[in-house]
Amino acid sequence: MGGGFGGKESQAAPIAAYAALIAQKTGRPARLVLSKDDDMVITGKRNPFQIHYQVGFDASGKILALDAELFSDGGAYADLSTAIMERAMLHSDNAYYIPHMRVKGQVCKTNFHPHTAFRGFGGPKGVAMIESIMEDIARSTQKDALDIRKMNCYAPGKDTTHYGQKVENNMLPGLFEKCEVQSDYRARRKNIQEWNKKAKSEGLNPRGLSLTAVKFGISFTTKFLNQGNALIIIHTDGSVQVSTGAVEMGQGVHSRIAKIVSDALGVSLDKIRVMPTSTEKNANTSPTAASSGTDINGAAALNACKEIKKRLGALAIRLEKIPKESWAARTAGLGTVPEVELGPLDESVLEHVEFAQGEVIVRNSQWKVAFTDLVREAYLNRISLSEYGHYRIPHLGFDKIKGQGRAFLYFTQGVAASEVEIDRWTGEVKVRRVDIVMDLGRPVNHALDMGQVTGGFIQGMGWVTTENLVYNSDGYLLSHSPSTYKIPSIQDTPRVFNAHLIENHGNDVNVKGTKAVGEPPLLLCLSVWTAIRDAVMAMREDQIIPISIPATSERILRALSPEEFVSL
């Protein structure tokens, strides 16, 4: 499985091998449990990236060409670094149309531990590059960075990526407009400019504001992983068991799949029980990763439900014409009435019935039967109440050799405006306000999706500000404890934190019109990083000042006052 903290997809394998070796040698069961410190020291982290680029743009700030080279530190072994690099390259355009673009990637072998998957899976590195470019173009042309972003944003007529995929259901222009209004961007930009003028003369803390976007492709870029299966079992009391290949790790995938099945069968959620993931029920499962857990497994469950519904729907149509005293519930034990025979069924059956509120309704006559009664009749007529469903994401075709094709089924999109204040003496960052607007299609579970949006943003905020890895000269990780590796705390939460989901009924390629939410919101954290750069550059006479990620207090102080750090 993948998951918010990454690495679980591959880096449990060596630990399992150690335990297996002990079991083999001793002939006894064995397990190995790492301490927190050992775990931090041994397991991989996000791949460090170094990016070189040349960008061409006209006097208005419109990008004409981009040539980029991405280098990543893979560590001693490849692990998932090659796939991570691929996604970084695919996301180097982010929300922006670049008519002439070349991007190259190289994973570098080093003597560090292997680096591996983490939420975003390389996407944040490519997006960081282009969002930083937007800020630099704004400085070069003396325009507002938001105007530069809106000018270069994907739009009708300029909607093809550098790898040849068309950006369908493009909500980005509207998202920019909506966030601009909801965050009161223009008025706050003017206020911040006035504030920073006083900050220079009166010694106040500088402030920065930035509005960035995300266009995150949803699908595994390795095509064969884009498949899943589900087993649906309906018991005679009307309860439903659901088994899929999705691993529940706190992200709510089981709750989402339960809601999908509940809606499909027209029964209440308390009738649905999602079973623990097990390979005896669901074989050859793909990792619960790439934000696709609900997409793949929910769609497989929906396919299984459809087959069961065809049988139950056909039975309901037959039962309408049979007197109730002749139903199997009253006659099956006696054998006095022949069983109902369904014969071959097709999709058209579902056009004549509706599953809703615990009942099955025949549409033409509005005759209805309780779901539980219909299930019992199906069992007594020896009609199957279980089904195995399989789903494969359609329309994918990305040629990895040519670097061209449809890499993703669709794109989850969003924007965020972040305002920061920097302590000019310590470099500490305070995030004063964040406004997020996300397009998640038609959410299956609004509350869970909001939790993913806000939680993913805060997690990413830690990555771009405080979560710094420090190694000694021998490559040993020194920052491996809570006292040295600083993740966000409740005190780091933005003082004002607004998040909104827009209505989007135009996404019809995914299960129930939803869009994945696991990874995309994390990339909006880059608005905090670019806001920090905005504040620093305002203090440095609008010079283009690079700041590495994470923008730690020390790096911020060095950027604010480089002359104070000149070696004597």
PARO-135581 format. One record per residue (C-alpha): x, y, z. Coordinates in pm, whole numbers, plus 50000, padded with zeros to 5 digits. Example, Ala and Ser with C-alpha at 12.3 -4.5 7.8 and 13.67 -1.06 7.14 Angstrom:
residues 2
512304955050780 513674989450714 
***
This chain:
residues 568
500005000050000 501035035949952 499545060750193 500095095250333 503525087450478 504795066650185 507295038450169 504895010950273 504555000149911 508084986049894 510224991950200 508564966250423 510084939250201 513614939350354 512184938150706 509994908650607 513054891850455 515014895850781 512174879850978 511854851950720 515594844650747 515324841551124 512284819051091 514124797150839 517194793951057 515374787651385 512354768751258 510144791251468 507844820651390 509654853851394 508844890451367 510914921851360 509704954851504 511754986151442 512035014251694 510935048451572 514555059951546 515685029151353 512695032151124 513525068451045 517205060750986 516665030050766 513625037050551 513615059550248 512375095050225 511255117649942 513865118149667 515935150149683 515765167649345 517985192449169 516395209548870 517985229748590 515845248048339 515745274748074 512445292348011 511495315847730 508645340847764 507505372647594 507165407547740 503635400247861 504785370048061 503395343347829 505615312347831 506865302547485 509245274047566 510675254347858 513675231347861 514145213348195 516465187048337 515465169148658 518015150148866 516945129549168 518915112149441 517685076149426 520005062649694 521755029049677 518935010249501 516275020149250 513215012149466 510425034049317 512685062649213 512245057148838 508445058648861 508705089149089 510895106648833 508395098348561 505555114948752 507715145348826 508315149048452 504615144348370 503645171348620 506255197048522 503615216648330 501145216148622 498255239548534 499945257548247 500055253947870 503595254547735 503635252247354 507255240447329 508495219347617 511225193847671 511825177048005 514525151548083 514925131348400 517815112348552 517785091648873 521235092649034 522735063949231 524285075149562 525445060149889 522355071050083 519545047350174 517105041949883 514535069549855 510945060349785 507265069149753 505565096549950 502255114149906 502415131249568 504915106049427 507225129849240 504455153249131 505365179949390 508885183149244 507695190748891 504985214149019 507485232349244 509595240048939 506855255648727 505245274749016 508645289349101 509045299148735 505715317548750 506955338349044 510215346248864 508455356748542 506245379848747 509345396248898 510995399248556 507965415348393 506945435348703 503475420048699 501405401948958 502195364848969 498475356248964 498075374348633 501005354748491 499415322148606 496005330748461 497585341048130 499405307648097 496625285648237 495205256948030 492155269047836 490155259947523 492515259047226 495565255347449 494695223547632 497265197347529 500055187047765 503705182647671 503105144947655 500185148747417 497165143347644 494225167247618 493135183147946 489435174147953 486885187848197 489275216748257 488085236348561 491315255848615 490315290348480 487175290148694 489075278149000 491555306848967 488705331948941 486785317049233 489795315849466 490815351049366 487395363649477 486975342049785 490445350149916 490005387449840 493355384349665 493555418749499 492785439049810 495135418050023 497895420849765 497615458649779 497635458250161 500685435450171 502585458049933 501875487650161 502805467050467 506135456250317 507045492350238 506665499850610 508465467450698 511575480150521 511575513950691 510175504851032 511645470451090 508365451251071 508085414850974 507645410650596 504575393550452 503995374250131 501005362249933 500835336549656 498135317249472 499185284249314 497365255749140 497425217949102 496455196148808 497155160948929 496815131148695 494875101748836 495955066548734 499045045248776 501455053548497 502265016248485 499245004948287 498714969848426 498294983148781 495095000848676 492804971848760 490934959349064 488364934149179 485584931949433 483414904849584 479854914049686 477864889749901 474254896450001 472934875650292 469314865250329 468714891350600 469524918550344 472964926750484 475814931050239 479464921150267 481984938850046 485534926849987 487964946349770 491704950149724 491724984649884 493664987750210 492065009950474 494825029950643 492705057650792 492065075950466 488425064650450 488475042350142 486225016650311 483695043450401 483655055750042 483215021049896 480455013650148 478635045150032 479035035249666 477525000749734 474815015249959 473715039549687 473875012849416 471674988149605 469425014749755 469935002850112 471065021250425 474735023050516 474235001950828 473444972550596 476944974150441 479974957850596 483334962550423 485564933350511 489294934950597 491444932050286 492494896250223 494084878949925 491834848749980 488944871049867 490684894549624 493744881949442 496474900749254 495504934549391 497234966749292 498734988449567 496335011749745 498275041349611 498285068349341 495065082649489 493205055149301 491975032549582 488345043949562 488425047949183 489535012549104 487994992449387 484815012849407 484255008049034 484854970449068 482304969049351 479864988649136 480324963748851 479564934849088 476484953049220 475244958348864 475244920948792 473384913049114 470914941149044 470164926848700 469154893748859 467194909749142 465544934548905 464444906848667 463094887248965 461114917549085 459524921448740 458494884448749 457194886149107 454854914649024 452844890448812 452834862249068 450284862249356 452074866849687 450694834349825 452574816549545 455944832349623 458754809249722 458704821550084 455364802950119 455824774449876 459494765349836 459474741050127 456504722849979 457684722749621 454194730949491 455164760749269 457904760149003 460984781849063 461264815048885 463584811248586 465304843248475 466974832548153 469584854647977 469744890348109 471164922647969 471604958748079 468064968147972 466654951648285 468014980148495 466025005548293 462784990448426 463574989248799 464835012949068 466685004249388 465975030949650 465295034750024 465354997550095 462904988949817 462964977349457 460454995349237 459174984348896 459075017548714 456165011948473 453645002448741 455355016449052 454894982249210 457504977149478 458944950749705 461184954050010 464844947349930 465094921550210 461984903050084 463354902749730 466694889149853 464924861250038 462904852549729 466094851749521 467704827349761 464634804749771 464544804849390 468244795449379 469304828449223 472864839149302 473244866749560 476984871149522 479134884549243 482784890549159 483394923248979 486484933848788 487384968848669 490124981748443 490615019048394 489745025948030 491235048447761 494825046847889 497665045647639 500985061347738 504105051147546 506975054047794 509615052047522 508155080647320 506895099347626 503565104847455 499975093947504 497125093847753 498835088248088 495825095848309 492075089648310 491395124948439 492885153348642 491985164648994 492355202449008 492525229249273 494015262549375 495185277549702 496055312849816 498425314750113 499605344750313 502655342550537 504555364750777 508265359950840 509995368451165 512905388951033 515105380051333 514515342351354 513235333051007 510205316051160 507175314450930 503645321151044 500935311450795 498335338450845 495645326750604 494945299450349 492045297150104 491615264649909 489175257749627 489135221749497 487375203549216 486585168149333 483775161549088 480795148249284 482235137549621 481145104049762 481735115650118 482075153450160 483375152050518 486115126950435 487145146950130 487415179050332 489595160450582 491875149050301 492065184250153 492965201750478 495125173650616 497045169550292 497715206750277 499075207850633 501225177250571 502665193550260 503145226150447 505525207850680 507465194550384 508035229350236 508925246650565 510315226250856 510895189650766 514615191050695 516805160150662 520305163850802 522985137350740 526535135350872 529555130650647 529095092750655 525515094950526 523915087550863 520605105350923 520885128551224 517335142551218 515515110351307 513505119651615 510645143351700 513145167651852 515145170951530 512665162851252 509935188651285 506535179651147 503695205151173 501935208951507 498585224651587 500435257751632 501395256951264 497805255651141 496915286850939 495265313251158 492465315550901 491895283250709 489145281850445 488525252350212 485725248449957 484705221649708 483085233749389 480225215849214 481385197848901 478965174748722 481035173448405 483335144848507 481685113648367 484715090848325 485045079748685 482905060548931 479845081649024 481525112848880 483995115349168 487585127249156 490455113949366 491545134349667 494405115249833 497455132249684 496385163649494 495735186949792 499265182249923 500685199949618 498775231649706 501235235749995 503615250649740 501605282849774 503195286250121 506665282049974 506045307049693 504485331149946 507695328950151 509675337249837 507275365849767 507975380650111 511725376150079 511895391449731 509795421149845 512515428250102 515275424049844 514065450249595 512225423749389 515415405049306 514825368749206 515895349949518 515965311649507 515085292949828 515375255249846 512635232749983 512215230850275 512345268250338 513755264650688 514305293950920 518025293450843 517495293750467 515015322150498 517435342950707 520195336450453 517885347750173 516795378950363 520315389550462 522945370650262 525585396250359 525265385450722 526365349950630 529445357950425 532385337350548 535115358350703 
***
